[in-house]
Amino acid sequence: MTSPNLTDSFQTAFKAYVVRGIVGETITAATAEAPGAAFVDFLGLAGVEVLVGGDMRPSSPEFEAAFAAGAAARGAHPVMLGRISTDQLYYACGTRNAAGATSTASHNPAQYNGIKLARPGGEPVSADTGLYAVRDAAAAYLADGIPDPAEAGIVPGTVRHEDVLAGYAAHLRSLVDLSGIRPLKVVVDAGNGMAGLTTPAVLGDALLEALPLGIVPLYFELDGTIPNHPANPLEPENLVDLQAAVRRHGADLGLAFDGDADRCFVVDETGVPVSPSAITALVAVREIARAKAAGEQAPAVIHNVITSRAVPELVAAAGGRPVATRVGHSFIKAVMAEQGAVFGGEHSAHYYFRDFFNADTGMPAAMHVLAALGGQKAPLSELAAGYEPYFASGEINSVVADQAAATARAVAAFAGPAVTVQTVDGTTVAAGDGSWWFNLRPSNTEPYLRYNGEARERELMETVRDRVLALVRQDA
């Protein structure tokens, strides 16, 4: 049994689509055993294999062992994958049609850890699809203890170990052909996260034949204390080392991955970031062309409401069908499946591929950029300009006491007959002539009100941005 205080705090770690908290406070190795048991019960996994892995964080091995113990106590057979990126879990779940879990806190600081759950085939378990049911069952196990298998009439599961890195790398190589590109020099910042393992396997020659790529490694050592900079490339300050290295080495581009390596960010040969919306558009056009060459008519591409307006425009121009949805990997994946979409992208650099089980993975997006760049002679700055016709603010976070009131102030300030207001995934306010728009959205995982905006002119983007943020933060 676990103390009531720890049981209560653990329940708060269950977010919209992940379990995440501070190790030793809201989440511990002791509390990871209960969701392992509850997960098996919820999906009826007794007697079948459950995949279990984790990222580079110091607490991950203990979390994995505890989760596996809980799963085995309810009759499942844990397959321990060891250190994996999150998209390696999706690959393993997809190719084996098995459920799985990975211990990770993605881009969060070192003191955090958590659990991501996936159904057989790689479909995520979110609040809408059972995560809270797992939470409630886990809370009961924490309070009362997991029954002894013999007393419960259950045959305990057995544990085995498996390495899926080679299969993962070979699968990604099959999705994007890089063998014929011109030679490129690429700086890769792994941020001491799992890309330090996956990059040599996929883009290097650690497991497969060498590609025409010269990889300059930056922070490839797996170190869950995250000693160099936070493993969150969405924040501009965390790209500084990559930008400097690209310029210092005269590289063609730079790639930065988050801690669990399911997101990828790109900087051009001058060190300037290429927006995730531009990457979404570039990859979408390539995936549409491939699907149409195979005989598909108007392939669907999913994008969230915060991506650049250039994304749906370029998708439509390429003969695809743009479909907008809310932010969040579990929601995107659901719409991907419903629409049979070939690709999906988010402003946060999550990229989803039909040929990768509708799951999010940064590596094939990076490979598409390499293929596009290496298939022509222009630098990335010139290539990317065709996919970035607007000026974007990037995502800006504000901590405010009353998020609803802050949003209402901003809406009221811009209200008028030539302005539209939509409330799909936060609140989006847009000029009727398409000259600017902004979105305010509460975070699902952190205590922030997030701002994103875009305009046809840089000065207009900055004017709208500054006015909205002043209104949002006036009571902060």
C-alpha positions as CSV (number, residue, x, y, z in Angstrom):
1,M,0.0,0.0,0.0
2,T,1.0,3.6,-0.6
3,S,0.4,6.7,1.5
4,P,-2.8,8.6,0.6
5,N,-0.8,11.8,-0.1
6,L,1.4,10.0,-2.7
7,T,-1.6,8.4,-4.2
8,D,-3.3,11.8,-4.6
9,S,-0.2,13.5,-6.0
10,F,0.4,10.6,-8.5
11,Q,-3.1,11.0,-9.9
12,T,-2.2,14.6,-10.8
13,A,0.6,13.3,-13.0
14,F,-2.0,12.0,-15.4
15,K,-2.4,14.7,-18.1
16,A,-4.4,14.7,-21.4
17,Y,-2.2,12.2,-23.2
18,V,0.8,11.4,-20.9
19,V,1.7,10.6,-17.4
20,R,4.3,13.2,-16.2
21,G,5.6,14.6,-13.0
22,I,8.5,15.4,-10.7
23,V,10.4,12.3,-9.6
24,G,10.1,11.8,-5.9
25,E,7.2,14.1,-5.6
26,T,4.3,13.5,-8.0
27,I,5.8,10.3,-9.5
28,T,8.1,7.6,-8.2
29,A,9.3,4.1,-9.2
30,A,7.0,2.8,-6.5
31,T,4.0,4.4,-8.1
32,A,5.0,3.1,-11.6
33,E,4.1,-0.5,-10.7
34,A,0.4,0.2,-10.3
35,P,-0.2,1.7,-13.8
36,G,1.6,-1.4,-15.2
37,A,-1.0,-3.6,-13.6
38,A,-3.9,-1.3,-14.5
39,F,-2.7,-1.0,-18.2
40,V,-2.8,-4.8,-18.5
41,D,-6.3,-4.9,-17.0
42,F,-7.6,-2.1,-19.1
43,L,-6.5,-3.6,-22.4
44,G,-6.9,-7.2,-21.4
45,L,-3.3,-8.1,-22.0
46,A,-3.0,-11.1,-19.7
47,G,-1.1,-13.8,-21.5
48,V,0.3,-11.6,-24.2
49,E,3.5,-9.5,-24.6
50,V,3.8,-5.9,-23.5
51,L,6.7,-3.8,-24.7
52,V,8.5,-1.7,-22.0
53,G,11.3,0.8,-22.6
54,G,12.5,4.2,-21.4
55,D,14.7,7.2,-22.2
56,M,18.1,8.2,-20.8
57,R,16.8,9.7,-17.5
58,P,18.4,8.2,-14.4
59,S,15.1,7.1,-13.0
60,S,13.9,5.4,-16.2
61,P,15.4,1.9,-15.5
62,E,13.6,1.8,-12.1
63,F,10.3,3.0,-13.7
64,E,10.5,0.4,-16.4
65,A,11.2,-2.4,-13.9
66,A,8.4,-1.3,-11.7
67,F,5.9,-1.0,-14.6
68,A,7.0,-4.4,-15.9
69,A,6.5,-6.0,-12.4
70,G,3.0,-4.6,-12.3
71,A,2.2,-5.9,-15.8
72,A,3.6,-9.3,-15.0
73,A,1.6,-9.5,-11.8
74,R,-1.5,-9.3,-13.9
75,G,-0.4,-12.0,-16.3
76,A,1.3,-10.0,-19.2
77,H,4.7,-10.9,-20.5
78,P,7.0,-7.8,-20.5
79,V,9.5,-7.4,-23.3
80,M,12.2,-5.1,-22.1
81,L,13.5,-2.9,-24.9
82,G,16.0,-0.9,-22.8
83,R,17.0,2.6,-23.8
84,I,14.7,3.7,-26.6
85,S,13.3,6.9,-28.2
86,T,9.6,7.3,-28.1
87,D,9.2,6.6,-31.8
88,Q,11.1,3.3,-31.3
89,L,8.3,2.3,-29.0
90,Y,5.7,3.2,-31.7
91,Y,7.8,1.2,-34.3
92,A,7.9,-1.8,-32.0
93,C,4.2,-1.6,-31.2
94,G,3.3,-1.2,-34.9
95,T,5.4,-4.0,-36.3
96,R,4.5,-6.4,-33.5
97,N,0.9,-5.3,-33.1
98,A,1.6,-5.1,-29.4
99,A,0.8,-2.7,-26.6
100,G,3.6,-0.8,-24.9
101,A,4.9,1.8,-22.5
102,T,8.0,4.0,-22.3
103,S,9.3,5.9,-19.3
104,T,10.0,9.5,-20.6
105,A,9.4,13.1,-19.8
106,S,10.3,14.2,-23.4
107,H,11.6,17.8,-23.3
108,N,11.0,18.4,-19.6
109,P,13.9,19.2,-17.2
110,A,16.0,16.4,-15.6
111,Q,13.9,16.2,-12.4
112,Y,10.8,15.0,-14.4
113,N,9.8,11.6,-15.7
114,G,6.7,9.9,-16.8
115,I,5.0,7.2,-18.9
116,K,3.6,7.2,-22.4
117,L,1.2,4.3,-23.2
118,A,0.4,2.8,-26.6
119,R,-2.2,0.3,-27.7
120,P,-1.3,-2.6,-30.1
121,G,-0.3,-1.0,-33.3
122,G,1.1,2.2,-31.7
123,E,-2.2,4.0,-31.1
124,P,-1.7,6.3,-28.0
125,V,-3.8,6.0,-24.9
126,S,-5.1,9.4,-24.0
127,A,-7.6,10.9,-21.7
128,D,-10.2,10.4,-24.4
129,T,-9.3,6.8,-24.9
130,G,-8.7,5.4,-21.5
131,L,-5.8,7.1,-19.8
132,Y,-8.0,8.3,-16.9
133,A,-9.5,4.8,-16.5
134,V,-5.9,3.5,-16.1
135,R,-5.3,6.3,-13.6
136,D,-8.3,5.4,-11.5
137,A,-7.5,1.7,-11.5
138,A,-3.8,2.5,-10.7
139,A,-5.0,4.6,-7.8
140,A,-7.0,1.7,-6.4
141,Y,-3.9,-0.5,-6.7
142,L,-1.8,2.1,-4.9
143,A,-4.3,2.3,-2.1
144,D,-5.0,-1.4,-1.7
145,G,-2.0,-3.2,-3.2
146,I,-1.8,-5.3,-6.3
147,P,-3.2,-8.8,-5.5
148,D,-0.8,-11.7,-5.3
149,P,-1.1,-13.5,-8.6
150,A,-1.6,-16.9,-7.0
151,E,-4.4,-15.7,-4.8
152,A,-5.9,-13.9,-7.8
153,G,-5.7,-17.1,-9.9
154,I,-3.3,-15.5,-12.4
155,V,-0.2,-17.1,-13.9
156,P,2.5,-14.4,-13.6
157,G,4.1,-13.2,-16.8
158,T,7.7,-13.9,-17.8
159,V,10.2,-11.2,-18.8
160,R,12.5,-11.2,-21.8
161,H,14.7,-8.6,-23.4
162,E,14.9,-7.4,-27.1
163,D,16.8,-4.7,-29.0
164,V,14.7,-3.1,-31.7
165,L,17.2,-0.4,-32.9
166,A,18.3,-2.2,-36.0
167,G,14.8,-2.9,-37.2
168,Y,13.8,0.7,-36.5
169,A,16.7,2.1,-38.5
170,A,16.0,-0.2,-41.4
171,H,12.4,0.7,-41.5
172,L,13.1,4.4,-41.6
173,R,15.7,3.9,-44.3
174,S,12.9,2.2,-46.4
175,L,10.7,5.3,-46.1
176,V,13.0,8.0,-47.5
177,D,15.8,7.1,-50.0
178,L,18.9,9.2,-49.3
179,S,21.4,7.1,-51.2
180,G,21.5,9.3,-54.3
181,I,21.7,12.8,-52.7
182,R,24.7,15.1,-53.0
183,P,27.1,15.0,-50.1
184,L,25.8,17.0,-47.1
185,K,27.5,18.0,-43.9
186,V,24.9,17.9,-41.0
187,V,25.4,19.0,-37.4
188,V,23.0,17.0,-35.1
189,D,22.4,18.2,-31.5
190,A,21.0,15.3,-29.5
191,G,20.8,17.3,-26.3
192,N,22.2,14.3,-24.4
193,G,18.9,12.6,-25.3
194,M,17.9,9.5,-27.3
195,A,18.9,11.0,-30.7
196,G,22.4,10.2,-29.5
197,L,21.5,6.6,-30.0
198,T,19.1,6.8,-33.0
199,T,21.1,9.2,-35.2
200,P,24.2,7.0,-35.7
201,A,21.8,4.0,-36.4
202,V,19.7,5.8,-39.0
203,L,21.8,8.5,-40.6
204,G,25.2,7.1,-39.8
205,D,26.9,3.8,-40.5
206,A,26.7,2.2,-37.0
207,L,24.2,-0.4,-38.2
208,L,23.6,0.2,-41.9
209,E,25.5,1.2,-45.1
210,A,26.9,4.7,-45.0
211,L,25.0,7.5,-46.6
212,P,26.4,10.6,-48.3
213,L,26.2,12.5,-45.0
214,G,29.0,13.9,-42.9
215,I,27.5,13.9,-39.3
216,V,29.0,16.3,-36.8
217,P,27.7,15.1,-33.4
218,L,26.8,17.5,-30.6
219,Y,25.9,16.1,-27.2
220,F,25.4,12.5,-28.3
221,E,26.2,11.1,-24.8
222,L,23.1,9.7,-23.2
223,D,22.9,11.6,-20.0
224,G,19.6,12.1,-18.2
225,T,20.9,14.9,-16.0
226,I,20.9,16.9,-19.3
227,P,24.1,18.8,-18.5
228,N,24.5,21.0,-21.5
229,H,21.2,22.6,-22.3
230,P,17.5,21.6,-21.9
231,A,16.4,19.0,-24.4
232,N,13.7,21.3,-25.7
233,P,14.6,22.7,-29.1
234,L,11.3,24.6,-29.3
235,E,12.9,27.3,-27.1
236,P,15.3,29.5,-29.1
237,E,18.0,29.6,-26.4
238,N,18.4,25.8,-26.7
239,L,19.4,26.1,-30.4
240,V,22.3,28.5,-29.8
241,D,25.0,25.7,-29.6
242,L,23.6,24.1,-32.8
243,Q,23.6,27.4,-34.7
244,A,27.1,28.1,-33.7
245,A,28.3,24.7,-34.7
246,V,26.6,24.9,-38.1
247,R,28.4,28.1,-38.8
248,R,31.7,26.9,-37.4
249,H,31.8,23.7,-39.4
250,G,30.3,25.3,-42.6
251,A,27.5,22.7,-42.5
252,D,24.6,22.5,-44.9
253,L,22.1,22.4,-42.0
254,G,21.6,21.5,-38.4
255,L,19.1,19.1,-36.7
256,A,18.1,19.3,-33.1
257,F,16.0,16.6,-31.3
258,D,14.2,16.7,-28.0
259,G,14.9,14.4,-25.2
260,D,12.9,11.4,-26.3
261,A,13.8,12.1,-30.0
262,D,10.3,12.1,-31.4
263,R,10.6,15.8,-32.4
264,C,13.1,17.3,-34.8
265,F,14.0,21.0,-35.4
266,V,16.0,22.3,-38.4
267,V,18.3,25.3,-38.8
268,D,19.7,26.3,-42.2
269,E,23.3,26.8,-43.3
270,T,23.4,30.3,-41.7
271,G,22.0,29.0,-38.4
272,V,18.6,30.5,-38.9
273,P,15.7,28.2,-37.7
274,V,13.4,26.8,-40.3
275,S,9.9,26.9,-38.8
276,P,8.1,23.6,-38.1
277,S,5.3,24.8,-40.4
278,A,7.7,25.1,-43.3
279,I,9.0,21.6,-42.6
280,T,5.4,20.4,-42.4
281,A,4.7,22.0,-45.8
282,L,7.9,20.6,-47.4
283,V,7.3,17.1,-46.2
284,A,3.6,17.2,-47.0
285,V,4.4,18.2,-50.7
286,R,6.8,15.3,-51.0
287,E,4.4,12.8,-49.3
288,I,1.5,14.0,-51.5
289,A,3.6,13.5,-54.6
290,R,4.6,10.0,-53.6
291,A,1.0,9.0,-52.8
292,K,-0.3,10.5,-56.1
293,A,2.4,8.6,-58.0
294,A,0.9,5.4,-56.4
295,G,-2.5,6.3,-57.7
296,E,-4.0,8.1,-54.7
297,Q,-6.4,11.0,-55.4
298,A,-6.2,14.1,-53.2
299,P,-4.2,12.6,-50.3
300,A,-5.2,14.0,-46.9
301,V,-2.6,16.0,-44.8
302,I,-3.4,16.8,-41.2
303,H,-2.3,20.0,-39.6
304,N,-3.2,21.6,-36.3
305,V,-4.9,25.0,-36.1
306,I,-1.7,26.8,-35.1
307,T,0.5,25.8,-38.1
308,S,1.1,28.5,-40.7
309,R,-1.6,29.3,-43.1
310,A,1.0,28.4,-45.7
311,V,0.5,24.7,-44.8
312,P,-3.1,24.2,-46.1
313,E,-2.4,26.6,-49.0
314,L,0.7,24.6,-50.2
315,V,-1.1,21.2,-49.5
316,A,-4.0,22.3,-51.7
317,A,-1.7,23.6,-54.4
318,A,0.1,20.2,-54.5
319,G,-3.2,18.4,-55.0
320,G,-3.7,17.3,-51.4
321,R,-6.5,17.7,-49.1
322,P,-5.7,19.8,-45.9
323,V,-7.5,18.8,-42.7
324,A,-7.2,21.0,-39.6
325,T,-7.4,19.5,-36.1
326,R,-6.5,20.4,-32.5
327,V,-3.1,20.2,-31.0
328,G,-1.8,17.0,-29.4
329,H,-0.4,13.7,-30.7
330,S,-3.3,11.5,-29.6
331,F,-5.8,13.8,-31.4
332,I,-3.7,14.1,-34.5
333,K,-3.2,10.3,-34.7
334,A,-6.9,9.7,-34.4
335,V,-7.7,12.1,-37.3
336,M,-4.9,10.5,-39.3
337,A,-6.6,7.2,-39.0
338,E,-10.0,8.5,-39.7
339,Q,-8.9,10.4,-42.8
340,G,-6.4,7.8,-44.0
341,A,-4.0,10.8,-44.2
342,V,-0.6,10.3,-45.7
343,F,1.1,12.8,-43.3
344,G,0.4,15.2,-40.5
345,G,2.4,18.0,-38.9
346,E,2.2,20.3,-35.9
347,H,3.7,23.7,-35.1
348,S,5.7,22.0,-32.2
349,A,7.7,19.9,-34.7
350,H,5.7,16.7,-34.2
351,Y,5.4,14.9,-37.6
352,Y,3.2,11.9,-38.3
353,F,3.5,9.4,-41.1
354,R,1.0,6.9,-42.4
355,D,3.8,4.6,-43.2
356,F,5.0,4.8,-39.6
357,F,1.8,3.6,-38.0
358,N,0.3,7.1,-38.0
359,A,2.8,7.9,-35.2
360,D,4.9,10.9,-34.6
361,T,8.6,10.7,-35.4
362,G,11.1,13.4,-36.1
363,M,13.7,11.3,-37.9
364,P,11.9,10.7,-41.2
365,A,10.9,14.4,-41.3
366,A,14.7,15.2,-41.0
367,M,15.3,12.6,-43.8
368,H,12.8,14.3,-46.1
369,V,14.6,17.6,-45.5
370,L,17.9,16.0,-46.3
371,A,16.4,14.3,-49.5
372,A,14.9,17.6,-50.7
373,L,18.1,19.6,-50.0
374,G,20.4,16.9,-51.4
375,G,18.3,16.5,-54.5
376,Q,19.1,20.0,-55.8
377,K,21.9,22.6,-55.5
378,A,20.4,25.5,-53.7
379,P,21.1,26.1,-49.9
380,L,18.5,25.3,-47.4
381,S,17.8,29.0,-46.7
382,E,16.7,29.4,-50.3
383,L,14.8,26.1,-50.4
384,A,12.9,26.8,-47.2
385,A,11.9,30.3,-48.3
386,G,9.4,28.8,-50.7
387,Y,7.6,27.3,-47.7
388,E,7.6,30.3,-45.4
389,P,5.6,33.2,-47.1
390,Y,4.4,34.6,-43.7
391,F,6.1,36.0,-40.6
392,A,5.4,33.9,-37.4
393,S,5.8,34.8,-33.8
394,G,6.7,31.3,-32.7
395,E,5.2,29.9,-29.5
396,I,5.4,32.3,-26.5
397,N,4.3,31.1,-23.0
398,S,2.8,33.3,-20.3
399,V,2.0,32.3,-16.7
400,V,-1.2,34.0,-15.8
401,A,-3.6,33.5,-12.8
402,D,-6.8,33.6,-14.9
403,Q,-6.3,32.3,-18.4
404,A,-9.9,32.7,-19.4
405,A,-10.0,36.3,-18.3
406,A,-6.7,37.0,-20.1
407,T,-8.0,35.4,-23.3
408,A,-11.2,37.4,-23.1
409,R,-9.3,40.7,-22.8
410,A,-7.4,39.9,-26.0
411,V,-10.5,38.9,-27.9
412,A,-12.4,42.0,-26.8
413,A,-9.5,44.3,-27.9
414,F,-9.5,42.9,-31.4
415,A,-13.3,42.3,-31.9
416,G,-14.9,43.9,-34.9
417,P,-17.0,43.1,-38.0
418,A,-13.8,42.3,-40.0
419,V,-12.4,39.9,-37.4
420,T,-13.3,36.2,-36.9
421,V,-13.1,34.3,-33.6
422,Q,-12.9,30.5,-33.5
423,T,-12.7,28.3,-30.4
424,V,-11.3,25.1,-31.8
425,D,-8.3,24.3,-29.5
426,G,-8.0,27.5,-27.7
427,T,-9.2,30.8,-29.2
428,T,-8.1,31.9,-32.7
429,V,-8.6,35.5,-33.7
430,A,-8.1,36.4,-37.3
431,A,-8.4,39.4,-39.7
432,G,-11.0,38.8,-42.3
433,D,-8.6,39.8,-45.1
434,G,-6.1,37.1,-43.9
435,S,-3.4,39.7,-43.0
436,W,-2.9,38.4,-39.5
437,W,-4.1,35.9,-36.9
438,F,-3.3,34.8,-33.4
439,N,-4.2,31.9,-31.1
440,L,-4.3,31.7,-27.3
441,R,-4.3,28.1,-25.9
442,P,-3.9,26.7,-22.4
443,S,-1.2,24.0,-22.3
444,N,-2.2,20.4,-21.7
445,T,0.9,19.6,-19.8
446,E,2.3,22.8,-18.3
447,P,0.9,25.9,-16.5
448,Y,1.1,28.2,-19.5
449,L,-1.2,30.2,-21.7
450,R,0.5,29.7,-25.1
451,Y,0.5,32.5,-27.8
452,N,1.0,31.8,-31.5
453,G,0.6,34.4,-34.2
454,E,1.3,35.1,-37.9
455,A,1.0,38.0,-40.4
456,R,1.9,38.9,-43.9
457,E,4.3,41.6,-42.8
458,R,6.9,41.3,-40.0
459,E,6.0,44.7,-38.5
460,L,2.3,43.7,-38.3
461,M,3.1,40.4,-36.7
462,E,5.2,42.1,-34.1
463,T,2.5,44.8,-33.4
464,V,-0.3,42.2,-32.9
465,R,2.0,40.0,-30.8
466,D,3.1,42.8,-28.5
467,R,-0.4,44.1,-28.0
468,V,-1.9,40.7,-27.2
469,L,0.9,39.7,-24.8
470,A,0.6,43.0,-22.9
471,L,-3.1,42.3,-22.5
472,V,-2.5,38.7,-21.4
473,R,0.1,39.6,-18.9
474,Q,-1.3,42.7,-17.4
475,D,-2.4,40.9,-14.2
476,A,0.6,38.5,-14.1
